[in-house]
Amino acid sequence: MSYSTKQQQAVLQCLAERGGECLTAAALTAQLRQSGSPVGLATVYRQLEKLEQAGLVHKVHTEEGAFYQYCPLQDREHRDCFLLRCERCGRMVHLDCGHLRGLCDHLESEHRFRIDPRRTVLTGVCSVCAEQEERHEAT
């Protein structure tokens, strides 16, 4: 990203400080205002769109609406990370896996369907929740 504004840097920093947490644009706006960055909701949406296009932020569509999350894999050469979302706790995990790239290549060449990894969310149960379920079932 060649040019960034103070507002854009503030939005990115706010998301980065929250690591794996997903935030709505409204929640992000409230966080920014609390931390002393008076910024409007429309501005936050514009900056999030630019950050998403630059590959610095993921936009995650859910039944509850759109959420945004900082992408920790942005500095890597291979920027086709997928998101894994736990349907129990809501945790989002970024994954850069060559095996999934192979699946995407297969889908494109054999089925003429191109996957956008940055917009693909795979849902299931994370290891923490699976372990808790196993312990609960064992008792």
Sequence and secondary structure as in RCSB ss.txt:
>XXXX:A:sequence
MSYSTKQQQAVLQCLAERGGECLTAAALTAQLRQSGSPVGLATVYRQLEKLEQAGLVHKVHTEEGAFYQYCPLQD
REHRDCFLLRCERCGRMVHLDCGHLRGLCDHLESEHRFRIDPRRTVLTGVCSVCAEQEERHEAT
>XXXX:A:secstr
     HHHHHHHHHHHHTTT  B HHHHHHHHHHTT    HHHHHHHHHHHHHTTSEEEEEETTEEEEEE TTTT
SS    EEEEETTT  EEEE  HHHHHHHHHHHHHH     GGG EEEE  HHHHHHHHHHHH 
